[in-house]
């Protein structure tokens, strides 16, 4: 499927474009090994895939695109792999901001940025500030991100918030008892971003891999066999077509 008309035909109605799509960009390393090239070239091709998918998502009217670029577990990988990836991250933060500005794309980075080198932290902050007034698609890049860590830090932030305002145990306990999901969500990294409607994982793996665990509670999941560097606009359209073919009930029961 390559356009909204075809997606609408597949779903027997007008195509609904998800407001928020999340993607686990998996398969860069396997792509490189299959081609017999250095692993870093797989990541460069993966970055190219992200550019074309981001551009296409913006054209379709997607409001938020969140991609899993570097997990909190990735620090366990070989140091030369980490060094190559950090170099690639520096390059794109320096050289791709102009394209984001030209395409009215806002950049947002989520995750624990404190573990990155100071120059990378500065580049992230500069890129976010330069694009903060853009009104098109918001590209959310998850760096040093883990879903469990996100929930844990939200718990810590919530408790700190309460202890700042409530000095007795009874008042603290009363306010914890009234905590609801919406309020708790305001302490996550994605506090001002709606939950994903659609989550896509490439490379044929069928795992969530600690990505947006709280946020994807009711997301539609699509698993593609394409390795991420080969993922293209038509693959995104196919995933959205599958999203349109599903009956989203959010736990409710509808009569036939």
Secondary structure in CASP SS format (residue, H / E / C, confidence):
PFRMAT SS
TARGET T0000
AUTHOR 0000-0000-0000
METHOD secondary structure of the structure
MODEL  1
X C 1.00
X C 1.00
X C 1.00
X H 1.00
X H 1.00
X H 1.00
X H 1.00
X H 1.00
X H 1.00
X H 1.00
X C 1.00
X C 1.00
X C 1.00
X C 1.00
X C 1.00
X C 1.00
X C 1.00
X C 1.00
X C 1.00
X E 1.00
X E 1.00
X E 1.00
X E 1.00
X E 1.00
X C 1.00
X C 1.00
X C 1.00
X H 1.00
X H 1.00
X H 1.00
X H 1.00
X H 1.00
X H 1.00
X H 1.00
X H 1.00
X C 1.00
X C 1.00
X C 1.00
X H 1.00
X H 1.00
X H 1.00
X H 1.00
X H 1.00
X H 1.00
X H 1.00
X H 1.00
X H 1.00
X H 1.00
X H 1.00
X H 1.00
X H 1.00
X H 1.00
X H 1.00
X H 1.00
X H 1.00
X H 1.00
X H 1.00
X H 1.00
X H 1.00
X H 1.00
X C 1.00
X C 1.00
X C 1.00
X E 1.00
X E 1.00
X E 1.00
X E 1.00
X E 1.00
X E 1.00
X E 1.00
X E 1.00
X H 1.00
X H 1.00
X H 1.00
X H 1.00
X H 1.00
X C 1.00
X C 1.00
X H 1.00
X H 1.00
X H 1.00
X H 1.00
X H 1.00
X H 1.00
X H 1.00
X H 1.00
X H 1.00
X H 1.00
X H 1.00
X H 1.00
X H 1.00
X H 1.00
X H 1.00
X H 1.00
X H 1.00
X C 1.00
X H 1.00
X H 1.00
X H 1.00
X H 1.00
X H 1.00
X H 1.00
X C 1.00
X C 1.00
X C 1.00
X E 1.00
X E 1.00
X E 1.00
X E 1.00
X E 1.00
X C 1.00
X C 1.00
X H 1.00
X H 1.00
X H 1.00
X C 1.00
X C 1.00
X H 1.00
X H 1.00
X H 1.00
X H 1.00
X H 1.00
X H 1.00
X H 1.00
X H 1.00
X H 1.00
X H 1.00
X H 1.00
X H 1.00
X H 1.00
X H 1.00
X C 1.00
X C 1.00
X C 1.00
X C 1.00
X C 1.00
X C 1.00
X E 1.00
X E 1.00
X E 1.00
X E 1.00
X E 1.00
X E 1.00
X E 1.00
X E 1.00
X C 1.00
X H 1.00
X H 1.00
X H 1.00
X H 1.00
X H 1.00
X H 1.00
X H 1.00
X H 1.00
X H 1.00
X H 1.00
X H 1.00
X H 1.00
X H 1.00
X H 1.00
X H 1.00
X H 1.00
X H 1.00
X H 1.00
X H 1.00
X C 1.00
X C 1.00
X C 1.00
X H 1.00
X H 1.00
X H 1.00
X H 1.00
X H 1.00
X H 1.00
X H 1.00
X H 1.00
X H 1.00
X C 1.00
X C 1.00
X C 1.00
X H 1.00
X H 1.00
X H 1.00
X H 1.00
X H 1.00
X C 1.00
X C 1.00
X C 1.00
X C 1.00
X C 1.00
X C 1.00
X C 1.00
X C 1.00
X C 1.00
X C 1.00
X C 1.00
X C 1.00
X E 1.00
X E 1.00
X E 1.00
X E 1.00
X C 1.00
X C 1.00
X C 1.00
X C 1.00
X C 1.00
X C 1.00
X C 1.00
X C 1.00
X C 1.00
X C 1.00
X C 1.00
X C 1.00
X C 1.00
X C 1.00
X C 1.00
X C 1.00
X C 1.00
X C 1.00
X E 1.00
X E 1.00
X E 1.00
X E 1.00
X C 1.00
X C 1.00
X C 1.00
X C 1.00
X H 1.00
X H 1.00
X H 1.00
X C 1.00
X C 1.00
X H 1.00
X H 1.00
X H 1.00
X H 1.00
X H 1.00
X H 1.00
X H 1.00
X H 1.00
X H 1.00
X H 1.00
X H 1.00
X H 1.00
X C 1.00
X C 1.00
X C 1.00
X C 1.00
X C 1.00
X C 1.00
X C 1.00
X C 1.00
X C 1.00
X C 1.00
X C 1.00
X C 1.00
END
